[in-house]
């Protein structure tokens, strides 16, 4: 059963802030204007492992993916292209790079939908971070389950269209797989089984984990998929059909924590997975994970939302 997330309210100004100072029903604003985005990027990118989106990185991507570069030039030449794209068509890449950085700035500050809208206006250059912002808004803010399912499916379709341009770009592959994983949570057991998404998401995550063994996102997401399978069909059928067992789900999360223990999302997703597997059996571990989660220092709206989800879960367990 999918977790119902708390609506994010930007009320208290504090940057960065420690969890003990945060009212569970409120959150904080974040300021990454100007050079602060680059300054804090190593902390902000602990989950994605993405390099800072400057000219060096973008030139590297365009060289690596010639089709991406060709498509970008075509989009930049459109009459209704965003001004940053029009400047790019004239040989000036700086406005486009600044706009891309603004997409991430909006995302980290909690303006997920404006980040999505700006990203999509930047064509292929901004689509991947833009779609990621929309995924996070849908997962962490949207509460209507039908709307969540619609958006996850829509983002998956948009991501599918992007992948041929960046066929082995890990962040784009993960975005599509994340959309699939969240879609599975919202489907009935029969619909999830017939969708083919379980095997597809599992295979992609295993491949990404092999290629990038130091990134916690892949084992954490895989652990969540395993836990969802076991919750619905049990370990025996789950193992025979998808290789999913209770122990494999837990091992995947333990690996994720060993790789990154400062991000609330790992603790939140791990606790949620244990609730699905056996809330009574793992009650002590769930409580421990949630308490650890709310003690972390958070540096972005995305982290704050995941931390507030831990607050909400802990309060629910205490009632």
N, C-alpha and C positions, 0 to 999 in steps of 0.2 A: 504494500500500500504506500503510495507516495507521501512524502512528508509535506505538510502544509506550512509554508514559510510565513514569517511575520512581515508585515508591510514596513518598509524602511522609512522612517521619518527623520529628516535632517533638521535637528533642533539645536543641539549643543555644539558650540565651536570649540574644538580642541584638536591640535595636530602636532605630532602624533599623540595618541592618548592611550592610557593603560586601562585594561578592562575593568579593574576594580573601581574606576571613576565613572563608569557608564551605567546609567539607568537601563535595565533590560528592555524597557518599553520605548526607549529613545536611542538615538545614535549620535554621530558627530559629523561635522563637515571636514573636508580635507582640501588643502590648498596646494596645488602643484603648478601654479602659474610660473611663467618665466623659466629660470634655470632649475627650479625645484624638481621638475620632472626628471631631468637628467641626473640630478644629485641623488634622488631617492630611487632611481630605476633599479639598482641592484636588489633593493628590498622589495620593490613592487613586482619584479619579474622572478621572484623565487619559485613561483608555481609554473610559469610558462617557459622559463629559461630563454626567453627571447632577448636578443641584443637590442640596444637602444636604437630606435628607428632614425638614424642619421643618414647622411649622404653615403658614407662608406658602406653601411649595411644595405641600403637600397640599391646601390650600384652592384653589390655582390649578388643580390637577388635577381636583378635584371640580367646579369651575365649568366647566372645559373639557369634561368628560365627564359629563353629567347621568345617563346610564345607569349609569355606574360608581357615582355617589353613591347612586342608588336601590337598586342591588344591595347595596351595602355596608350600607345601613340594614336591608334585609331580612335579611341574614346576621347582623347585630348583634342582631336581635330573636329569633334562634333560642335555644331553651332551653339548648342545649349549646354556645353560642358561647363563644369564648375570653373570659376576664375583661376584656381590653382592649377587645374588641368590645362586651361588655355595658356597659362604661362609656361607650363611644361612643353606644350607644343611649339612654343617660341624659343625653346632651348634654355629656359630658366626653371630649374628643378626646385629651387629653394621654397617658393610658396607651397608646393605640393608636400614637401617634407615637413614644413611647419604645420600644415593642415593635418597630416598623418599623426604628428605628435599631439595635436589638439584632440584627435579622436581618443587617443589613450588618456590624455589629461581629463577629458570629460568622463571617461569610463572610471578611472580611479577616484574621481571626485564624486561619483554616484549619479551622474547624469547619463544613464545608460541609453535612453532613447535618443537624446540629442547626439550621443556618440555614434549610435547606429545610423541615424539620418545623415550625419556628416560623412561617415565612412562610405555609405552607399552613393553619395554625391561625388565621391572621388573615384568612382569607377572601380576597376579591378585593384587599383592601388590601395583603396581603403576598405574593400569589401570584407576581407578576412577579419581585421580587428572590429569592423562595424558589426558583423554577424556575431562575433564573440560577445560584444556588449549586449546585443539583443538576447542571446542565450542566457546571459547572467540576469538580465532584467526578468526574463520569463521564469527562470528557475527560482530566483530569490525574492521577487516582488509580486509577480502576477499570482492571484489566488484562485481565479476561475479555472477549473480543471479542463473544461472543454477548450477554452482559449489557450491554455498552456499546450494542450495536445496539437491544436491547429498551428501554433507558432513553431513548435519544435519540428513538425513535419515540413512547414514552409522553409525554415532555416536549413533543414536537411536537403531539400530540393535545391536551394540556392547554393549550398556548399558543394553538392554534386556537380553543379555546372562549373564551379571554380576549379575543381581538382584537376581536370585535364590540363589546365594552364600551369599548375604547380604540382605535378604528379606525386612527388615524394616529399612535399613540404610537411613536416611533422605537425605543425600547429594547425594547418588546414585539415589534415587527416583527423586530428584529435577533435576539432570542432564538429566535424560531421559525426564522428563516433559518439561524442557527448550528446548531440541531438538525438541520435538513435537510442542511447541508453536512457535518456529521460522520456523518450516516447514509449519505450518498453514498460516503464513504471506506470504509465497511464493506460495501458491496454489490458484487456482481459487476458487470462491465461491462454485461452485458445487463440486469440488474435495475436498475442505476442509470439506464440509457438509457430503460427502459420506465417508470420511476417518475414522470417528468415533473418531478422535483425540481431538475434542473440549470437548466432555463429559468426555473423559478419563483424559485429562489434568486438567479440572475443578475439577473433583472428587479427584484427587491426591492432588491438591493444597489445597482444602478445608480440606482434611484429615491432611495434613502437618501443616496447619495453626492451626487446633484444637490441634494437638500434641505439636506444638512449637509456641505458640502465640506471642512470643517476637521476632521472626525472620521476618524481613521486606521483604525477598525475595519472600515469598509465596503470601502475598496480592498484592505486586507489579506485579508479573507475572500474577496473576489472574485478576487484573485490566486491564492489557494489553490484555488478551484474551477477556474479556467482551467488551472492546472498539472495538476490531477487529470485533466481532460479530455484534455489533450495527452498525458499519460503513457499513457493508455489507448488513444486512437484516433489520436494524431498531430495535428500542426498543421493539415494540410489538411482532414481530416474535422472536426476541432474547430472550425476557422474557419467552414466551410460550415454546420455544424449549430448551433453555440452561440456563434460569434464568438470562440472561444478560440484563442489562439496563444501560442507561447512568449514572444514579445516583449510581448504584452499582459499576460501573467502577471507578467513581470518589471517592466514599467512600473507596474503596480498596486502592487506592493510598494515600488518606489522612491518612489512618491507617498506611501504610508503612512509610510515612514521620514522623508520630508521634513516630514510633519505631526507626527510624534511619534517621537523617537529615544531616548527614555529608558525604554521598556517592553520587557522581554525577549521578550514574545510576538511582537512584530513581527519581531525577528531570528530567533527560533526557527522561526516559520512561513515566513519567507522562505528560510531555509536548507533547510527540509524541502521546499519547492517546488522549489528548484534541484536537490536530490537526485533528485526525481522527474523533472525535465526532462532532466538530463544531469549525473550526478555527476562525471564526468571533466572535461568541458568547463568546469564551473563550480566546480571544486575550490577554487581560490584564493579566490573570492568566498565560498564556503560557510565556509571556515576563517576568513576575515575577519569574517563575520557572527557566528559562534559565539564568537570571541574578544571581539568587542565586547559581545555579550550577557552574558558572564560577568563583565565589568568594571562592569556597571551596579549602582547602589544600588537595592535592592528594598525595598518598603514594605508588602507584604502577602504572605500565603501563596500567593495566586494568582500573583503575580509571581515568588516564590521557586520555585514548581514549574516555571514556564516556564523560569526560569534553570537549574534543575537538569536540565531536558530538554536545554538547550544543552550543559551539562557532559557528559551522557551521550552525545550525538551526537558531540561533539568527541573523547571517549575512544574511541568506536567507530571513528571515522575514523583515529585514531592507531594502532590495532592492526593 
